[in-house]
Amino acid sequence: MQITTEVVSGLERRLNITVPAQRLKSQFDARLQRVAKTAKINGFRPGKVPLSRIQAEYGQSIQQDVINDLVRDTVFEALEQEKINAVGMPSIESVDVNDTGLVYKALVEVYPEVTVNSFDGLTVERQISSVGDADVDTMIDNLRKQRQVFAAKKGKAADGDQVTFDFEGSIDGELFDGGASKGFKLILGSNKMIPGFEAGIVGMKAGEEKVIEVTFPADYQAENLAGKLAQFKINVSEVESAKLPEIDAQFLQLFGIDLAPAEGGIDKLKADVRKNMEREVKSSLRNQLKQQAFDAVLAANEIEVPKAMVAEEITRQRKMMLQQFAQQFGGAQQFDEKMLPDELFQDKSERSVKLGVLISKVIADANLQVDQERVKAMIAESAESYEDPTEVIEYYTNDKQQRAQVEAVVLEYQVVDHILAGATVTEVTVDYQELLKRNQQQQG
């Protein structure tokens, strides 16, 4: 088999492949013989049809089948012979049969050969944060708010009140899709609506109606509304004030705590809440540091990645989003993949693939192996938040798939440590509430 390889672009290679005529003829003759054994042609008994008649009847289809099989088999032989580390399936550009044999061209993408630049010039920010008494009190207040009840009140609506109202939105006197609702409930101060909407309702009473003006943000997801001045007719039917539950025996029992001093009571609740918050802070700071380190490596190493790898990542991210939609809506609604075009995931997928290639190279260059002691420590840390930590530890230890996921996370953190050992690390103290805000922005 004759093969020549040419560089088409950075990662694309074209293979010009010639399969000898003898190999093509040999496979054609063998398949012709097989067909002759079972072919049914009027005037002949099965197995007694002359090969010339078989070739006249089936020769063209047999030839095409043989060509397809040879292309399928020999393209991978060619990749191996040329030592090409291909990504994705080869694309067959042209196929021809002449006196020399089967001649065809195959276009493939190759896995990039990268060199990761030294970490010496990298600057990484390490955030430091801690949980204070006030943060614990705020968290307990949030736990109370999650269980608050509302009761009708007289007077004006204020922040924290729940308001039930009808609204109808218009722009230049024209109603717009999605701009109306009846019996809508909103807790003022929750900032769930566009800027200015909730502020316009503050001070209204049950039975009151008025029109408020708000401007949609310039980056609003609905392009036909972005930056537009809109009028909303508001009709309030009910105003309710919030009532927080007392921290009593009933409230503490929700968290498995007895009010009795011997069981810790309120102090036990605060201690448990603080422990959970500190665990979350530790995890958050660790992830922030990983993000910082990986962003720095990515910025310092511009590489090209195969389109096939990006396409695969786009498919993966689309599937994940569709699964999230299904979970959010209880699986009751079917979502069409067409509603999530490739462009929606393109940038994120390219970044993910580039980072994956770079991190794989860092692991190979440093010969990093999974630290099993760190795996055990991470499993134990994760198990602390469960009622029976021992059961969780056994589950992760004995389930190969779950343990492999933990090992992958640990290996990533080992890569972070390796990067930080060569980078310049600056420490920045971040208030706990600010840390939460940053996390929410990052997730959003």
C-alpha positions as CSV (number, residue, x, y, z in Angstrom):
1,M,0.0,0.0,0.0
2,Q,1.4,3.4,-1.0
3,I,0.8,6.4,1.3
4,T,1.8,10.0,1.1
5,T,0.9,12.6,3.7
6,E,0.5,16.3,3.2
7,V,-0.1,19.1,5.7
8,V,-3.4,20.9,4.8
9,S,-3.4,23.3,7.8
10,G,-2.1,23.4,11.4
11,L,-3.9,20.2,12.5
12,E,-5.3,18.8,9.3
13,R,-3.5,16.1,7.3
14,R,-4.5,14.6,3.9
15,L,-3.5,11.0,3.2
16,N,-3.2,10.0,-0.4
17,I,-3.6,6.2,-0.4
18,T,-3.2,3.7,-3.1
19,V,-4.3,0.1,-2.5
20,P,-2.6,-2.3,-5.0
21,A,-4.8,-3.6,-7.8
22,Q,-4.0,-7.2,-6.7
23,R,-5.5,-6.7,-3.3
24,L,-8.6,-5.2,-4.8
25,K,-8.9,-8.1,-7.3
26,S,-8.3,-10.7,-4.6
27,Q,-11.1,-9.4,-2.4
28,F,-13.4,-9.0,-5.4
29,D,-12.8,-12.6,-6.5
30,A,-13.3,-13.9,-3.0
31,R,-16.6,-12.1,-2.6
32,L,-17.7,-13.2,-6.1
33,Q,-17.1,-16.8,-5.0
34,R,-19.2,-16.4,-1.9
35,V,-22.1,-14.8,-3.8
36,A,-22.0,-17.6,-6.4
37,K,-22.7,-20.2,-3.7
38,T,-26.1,-18.8,-2.8
39,A,-27.2,-16.7,-5.8
40,K,-30.5,-17.7,-7.4
41,I,-30.7,-17.1,-11.2
42,N,-33.5,-18.6,-13.3
43,G,-32.3,-21.6,-15.3
44,F,-29.5,-22.5,-12.9
45,R,-29.3,-24.5,-9.7
46,P,-27.9,-22.7,-6.6
47,G,-24.1,-23.0,-6.6
48,K,-24.0,-23.9,-10.3
49,V,-24.2,-20.5,-11.9
50,P,-21.2,-19.6,-14.0
51,L,-18.9,-16.9,-12.5
52,S,-19.3,-14.9,-15.7
53,R,-23.0,-14.7,-15.2
54,I,-22.6,-13.9,-11.5
55,Q,-20.2,-11.1,-12.4
56,A,-22.6,-9.7,-15.0
57,E,-25.5,-9.7,-12.5
58,Y,-23.8,-8.7,-9.3
59,G,-20.3,-7.4,-10.3
60,Q,-21.1,-3.7,-9.9
61,S,-22.6,-4.0,-6.4
62,I,-19.8,-6.4,-5.3
63,Q,-17.2,-4.0,-6.5
64,Q,-18.7,-1.2,-4.5
65,D,-19.0,-3.3,-1.4
66,V,-15.3,-4.3,-1.7
67,I,-14.3,-0.7,-2.2
68,N,-16.2,0.4,0.9
69,D,-14.7,-2.3,3.0
70,L,-11.1,-1.6,1.7
71,V,-11.4,2.1,2.4
72,R,-12.7,1.4,5.9
73,D,-9.9,-1.0,6.7
74,T,-7.0,0.5,5.0
75,V,-7.5,4.1,6.2
76,F,-6.7,3.0,9.7
77,E,-3.8,0.9,8.5
78,A,-2.5,4.0,6.8
79,L,-2.9,6.1,10.0
80,E,-0.9,3.5,11.9
81,Q,1.8,3.2,9.2
82,E,2.2,7.0,9.1
83,K,2.1,7.2,12.9
84,I,-0.6,9.7,12.8
85,N,-2.5,10.4,16.1
86,A,-5.8,11.1,14.6
87,V,-8.8,12.8,16.3
88,G,-12.2,11.7,15.2
89,M,-13.2,9.7,12.1
90,P,-11.3,10.4,8.8
91,S,-13.2,12.1,6.1
92,I,-13.0,10.4,2.7
93,E,-12.7,13.1,0.0
94,S,-12.4,11.1,-3.2
95,V,-12.3,7.5,-4.4
96,D,-11.2,6.2,-7.7
97,V,-10.2,2.8,-9.3
98,N,-7.6,2.7,-12.0
99,D,-4.8,0.4,-13.3
100,T,-2.8,0.9,-10.2
101,G,-5.6,-0.1,-7.9
102,L,-7.9,1.7,-5.4
103,V,-6.9,5.3,-5.1
104,Y,-8.5,7.6,-2.5
105,K,-7.8,10.7,-0.3
106,A,-8.6,10.9,3.4
107,L,-8.6,14.1,5.5
108,V,-7.9,13.8,9.3
109,E,-7.2,16.0,12.2
110,V,-4.3,15.2,14.4
111,Y,-3.9,15.6,18.2
112,P,-1.9,18.7,18.8
113,E,1.7,18.5,20.0
114,V,2.0,21.2,22.6
115,T,4.8,22.6,24.8
116,V,3.6,24.2,28.0
117,N,5.5,27.3,28.8
118,S,7.3,27.7,32.1
119,F,5.1,28.7,35.1
120,D,7.7,31.2,36.3
121,G,5.9,34.2,34.7
122,L,2.5,33.3,36.0
123,T,0.7,35.3,38.7
124,V,-2.1,33.5,40.6
125,E,-4.3,35.0,43.3
126,R,-5.0,32.9,46.3
127,Q,-8.1,34.0,48.1
128,I,-8.3,33.7,51.9
129,S,-11.6,33.8,53.8
130,S,-13.1,32.7,57.1
131,V,-16.5,32.4,58.8
132,G,-17.3,35.0,61.5
133,D,-19.9,34.9,64.2
134,A,-22.0,37.5,62.2
135,D,-21.8,35.2,59.1
136,V,-23.2,32.3,61.2
137,D,-26.0,34.5,62.5
138,T,-26.8,35.7,59.0
139,M,-26.9,32.0,57.8
140,I,-29.3,31.1,60.6
141,D,-31.5,34.0,59.7
142,N,-31.5,32.7,56.1
143,L,-32.6,29.3,57.4
144,R,-35.4,31.0,59.2
145,K,-36.4,32.9,56.1
146,Q,-36.6,29.7,54.1
147,R,-39.3,28.6,56.5
148,Q,-41.0,32.0,56.9
149,V,-44.8,32.3,56.5
150,F,-46.7,35.3,55.2
151,A,-49.8,36.9,56.7
152,A,-52.0,39.7,55.2
153,K,-51.1,43.2,56.4
154,K,-52.7,46.6,56.1
155,G,-50.7,49.5,54.8
156,K,-48.0,50.0,52.3
157,A,-45.8,47.2,50.9
158,A,-42.2,47.3,52.0
159,D,-39.0,45.3,51.3
160,G,-39.4,41.8,52.6
161,D,-43.2,41.8,52.1
162,Q,-44.8,39.4,49.6
163,V,-47.1,41.1,47.1
164,T,-49.7,39.5,44.9
165,F,-50.6,41.5,41.8
166,D,-51.5,41.5,38.2
167,F,-49.3,43.3,35.7
168,E,-49.4,44.2,32.0
169,G,-46.4,45.5,30.1
170,S,-46.3,47.6,27.0
171,I,-43.8,49.6,24.9
172,D,-45.0,52.7,23.1
173,G,-48.6,51.6,23.8
174,E,-48.1,48.1,22.3
175,L,-48.3,45.0,24.5
176,F,-45.4,42.6,24.2
177,D,-45.2,38.8,24.6
178,G,-44.4,37.6,28.1
179,G,-45.2,41.0,29.6
180,A,-48.4,40.1,31.5
181,S,-49.4,37.9,34.4
182,K,-52.2,37.5,36.9
183,G,-51.9,36.6,40.5
184,F,-48.1,37.0,40.4
185,K,-46.4,36.7,43.8
186,L,-43.2,38.5,44.5
187,I,-41.1,39.1,47.6
188,L,-40.0,42.7,47.4
189,G,-36.2,43.1,47.7
190,S,-35.6,39.7,46.1
191,N,-34.3,41.4,43.0
192,K,-35.9,38.8,40.7
193,M,-37.3,41.4,38.4
194,I,-35.6,43.9,36.1
195,P,-34.1,47.0,37.9
196,G,-36.7,49.5,39.0
197,F,-39.7,47.0,38.9
198,E,-39.8,46.1,42.6
199,A,-39.0,49.6,43.6
200,G,-42.1,50.8,41.7
201,I,-44.3,48.5,43.8
202,V,-42.8,49.5,47.2
203,G,-45.4,51.7,49.0
204,M,-48.5,50.3,47.2
205,K,-51.5,49.0,49.1
206,A,-53.9,46.2,48.4
207,G,-56.5,47.3,45.9
208,E,-54.2,50.0,44.5
209,E,-53.4,50.3,40.8
210,K,-50.7,52.4,39.1
211,V,-48.4,52.5,36.1
212,I,-44.6,52.3,36.6
213,E,-41.9,52.9,34.0
214,V,-38.7,50.7,33.8
215,T,-36.0,50.3,31.3
216,F,-34.9,46.8,30.3
217,P,-31.1,46.2,30.6
218,A,-29.1,46.7,27.5
219,D,-28.0,43.0,27.7
220,Y,-31.5,41.6,28.3
221,Q,-31.8,38.1,26.9
222,A,-34.8,39.1,24.7
223,E,-33.2,41.3,22.0
224,N,-36.5,42.9,21.1
225,L,-36.8,44.3,24.7
226,A,-33.1,45.1,25.4
227,G,-32.6,48.8,26.3
228,K,-36.3,49.6,25.8
229,L,-38.4,51.9,28.1
230,A,-41.5,50.0,29.1
231,Q,-44.7,50.8,31.0
232,F,-46.2,48.2,33.4
233,K,-49.8,48.6,34.7
234,I,-49.7,47.1,38.3
235,N,-52.8,46.1,40.2
236,V,-52.1,44.9,43.7
237,S,-54.6,42.4,45.2
238,E,-52.7,41.5,48.5
239,V,-49.8,42.6,50.6
240,E,-48.4,40.1,53.2
241,S,-45.7,40.6,55.8
242,A,-43.2,37.8,56.6
243,K,-43.2,36.1,60.0
244,L,-40.0,34.3,60.8
245,P,-40.2,31.1,62.9
246,E,-38.8,31.3,66.5
247,I,-35.6,29.3,67.3
248,D,-37.5,27.0,69.5
249,A,-37.7,23.2,70.0
250,Q,-39.8,22.7,66.8
251,F,-37.3,24.7,64.7
252,L,-34.3,22.9,66.2
253,Q,-35.8,19.5,65.5
254,L,-35.8,20.3,61.8
255,F,-32.0,20.0,62.1
256,G,-32.0,17.0,64.4
257,I,-31.2,19.1,67.5
258,D,-32.8,18.9,70.9
259,L,-33.5,22.2,72.7
260,A,-32.3,20.7,76.0
261,P,-28.9,22.2,77.2
262,A,-27.5,18.7,77.4
263,E,-28.0,18.3,73.7
264,G,-26.5,21.7,72.9
265,G,-29.6,23.6,71.9
266,I,-29.0,26.8,70.0
267,D,-25.2,26.5,70.5
268,K,-25.3,23.1,68.8
269,L,-27.2,24.6,65.9
270,K,-24.6,27.4,65.5
271,A,-21.7,24.9,65.7
272,D,-23.3,22.7,63.0
273,V,-24.0,25.6,60.8
274,R,-20.5,27.0,61.2
275,K,-19.0,23.6,60.4
276,N,-21.0,23.3,57.2
277,M,-20.1,26.9,56.2
278,E,-16.4,26.3,56.8
279,R,-16.6,23.2,54.7
280,E,-18.2,25.1,51.9
281,V,-15.6,27.9,52.2
282,K,-12.8,25.5,52.0
283,S,-14.2,23.9,48.9
284,S,-15.0,27.3,47.3
285,L,-11.5,28.6,47.9
286,R,-10.0,25.5,46.6
287,N,-12.0,25.7,43.4
288,Q,-11.3,29.4,43.0
289,L,-7.6,28.7,43.3
290,K,-7.9,26.0,40.7
291,Q,-9.8,28.3,38.4
292,Q,-7.1,31.0,38.8
293,A,-4.3,28.6,38.1
294,F,-5.9,27.1,35.0
295,D,-6.9,30.5,33.7
296,A,-3.3,31.6,34.0
297,V,-1.9,28.6,32.2
298,L,-4.5,29.0,29.4
299,A,-3.7,32.7,29.0
300,A,0.0,31.9,28.7
301,N,-0.3,29.1,26.2
302,E,-2.3,29.8,23.0
303,I,-2.9,26.5,21.2
304,E,-4.9,25.2,18.3
305,V,-7.3,22.3,19.0
306,P,-9.0,19.9,16.6
307,K,-12.5,20.8,15.5
308,A,-13.6,17.2,16.1
309,M,-12.7,17.5,19.8
310,V,-14.6,20.8,20.1
311,A,-17.6,19.3,18.4
312,E,-17.6,16.4,20.8
313,E,-17.5,18.8,23.8
314,I,-20.3,20.8,22.3
315,T,-22.4,17.7,22.1
316,R,-21.5,16.8,25.7
317,Q,-22.4,20.3,27.1
318,R,-25.7,20.4,25.1
319,K,-26.7,17.0,26.5
320,M,-25.9,18.2,30.1
321,M,-28.0,21.3,29.6
322,L,-30.9,19.2,28.2
323,Q,-30.6,17.0,31.3
324,Q,-30.7,20.0,33.5
325,F,-33.9,21.2,31.8
326,A,-35.5,17.8,32.2
327,Q,-34.7,17.8,35.9
328,Q,-35.9,21.4,36.4
329,F,-39.2,20.6,34.7
330,G,-39.6,17.2,36.2
331,G,-38.9,15.4,32.9
332,A,-42.5,16.2,31.8
333,Q,-41.4,18.3,28.9
334,Q,-39.4,17.2,25.9
335,F,-36.8,19.6,24.6
336,D,-35.6,19.8,21.0
337,E,-31.8,19.9,20.6
338,K,-32.3,22.5,17.9
339,M,-33.3,25.0,20.5
340,L,-29.6,24.9,21.7
341,P,-27.4,25.7,18.6
342,D,-23.7,25.0,18.5
343,E,-22.9,28.7,18.8
344,L,-24.3,28.7,22.3
345,F,-21.5,26.3,23.5
346,Q,-18.7,27.2,21.0
347,D,-16.5,29.5,23.2
348,K,-16.9,27.5,26.4
349,S,-16.2,24.2,24.5
350,E,-13.1,25.5,22.8
351,R,-11.8,26.7,26.2
352,S,-12.6,23.4,27.8
353,V,-10.8,21.4,25.1
354,K,-7.7,23.7,25.1
355,L,-7.5,23.4,28.9
356,G,-7.9,19.7,28.8
357,V,-5.0,19.4,26.3
358,L,-2.7,21.7,28.3
359,I,-3.5,19.9,31.6
360,S,-2.9,16.5,30.1
361,K,0.5,17.7,28.9
362,V,1.3,19.1,32.4
363,I,0.5,15.7,33.9
364,A,2.6,13.9,31.4
365,D,5.6,16.2,31.6
366,A,5.6,16.1,35.4
367,N,4.7,12.4,35.5
368,L,2.0,13.1,38.1
369,Q,0.3,10.1,39.6
370,V,-2.9,10.1,41.7
371,D,-2.1,10.6,45.4
372,Q,-4.3,7.9,47.0
373,E,-3.9,9.4,50.5
374,R,-5.4,12.6,49.2
375,V,-8.2,10.5,47.6
376,K,-9.0,9.0,51.0
377,A,-8.9,12.4,52.7
378,M,-11.3,13.9,50.1
379,I,-13.7,11.0,50.4
380,A,-13.6,11.4,54.2
381,E,-14.2,15.1,53.9
382,S,-17.2,14.6,51.6
383,A,-18.6,12.0,54.0
384,E,-18.6,14.4,56.9
385,S,-21.8,16.1,55.8
386,Y,-23.8,12.8,55.8
387,E,-25.6,11.2,58.7
388,D,-23.5,8.0,58.4
389,P,-20.0,8.9,57.1
390,T,-18.8,5.3,57.3
391,E,-21.4,4.2,54.8
392,V,-20.4,6.9,52.4
393,I,-16.7,6.2,52.7
394,E,-17.4,2.5,51.9
395,Y,-19.5,3.4,48.9
396,Y,-16.8,5.7,47.3
397,T,-14.0,3.2,48.2
398,N,-15.7,0.2,46.7
399,D,-17.5,1.7,43.7
400,K,-14.8,2.0,41.0
401,Q,-16.7,4.6,38.9
402,Q,-17.3,6.9,41.9
403,R,-13.7,6.5,43.2
404,A,-12.4,7.3,39.7
405,Q,-14.3,10.6,39.7
406,V,-12.7,11.5,43.0
407,E,-9.3,10.5,41.7
408,A,-9.8,12.8,38.7
409,V,-10.6,15.7,41.0
410,V,-7.5,15.0,43.2
411,L,-5.3,14.8,40.2
412,E,-6.5,18.2,39.1
413,Y,-5.6,19.7,42.5
414,Q,-2.2,18.0,42.2
415,V,-1.8,19.8,38.9
416,V,-2.7,23.1,40.6
417,D,0.0,22.5,43.3
418,H,2.5,21.8,40.5
419,I,1.6,25.1,38.8
420,L,1.7,27.1,42.0
421,A,5.1,25.8,42.9
422,G,6.5,27.7,39.9
423,A,4.1,30.6,39.8
424,T,4.0,33.9,41.8
425,V,1.2,33.6,44.3
426,T,-0.4,36.6,45.9
427,E,-2.8,36.2,48.8
428,V,-6.0,38.3,49.0
429,T,-8.4,38.3,52.0
430,V,-12.0,38.1,51.0
431,D,-15.0,38.7,53.2
432,Y,-17.3,35.6,53.5
433,Q,-20.3,37.5,52.0
434,E,-18.1,38.8,49.1
435,L,-16.9,35.2,48.5
436,L,-20.5,34.1,48.2
437,K,-21.3,36.9,45.8
438,R,-18.3,36.0,43.6
439,N,-19.4,32.3,43.6
440,Q,-22.8,33.3,42.5
441,Q,-21.5,35.5,39.7
442,Q,-19.2,32.7,38.5
443,Q,-22.0,30.2,38.5
444,G,-24.3,32.6,36.7
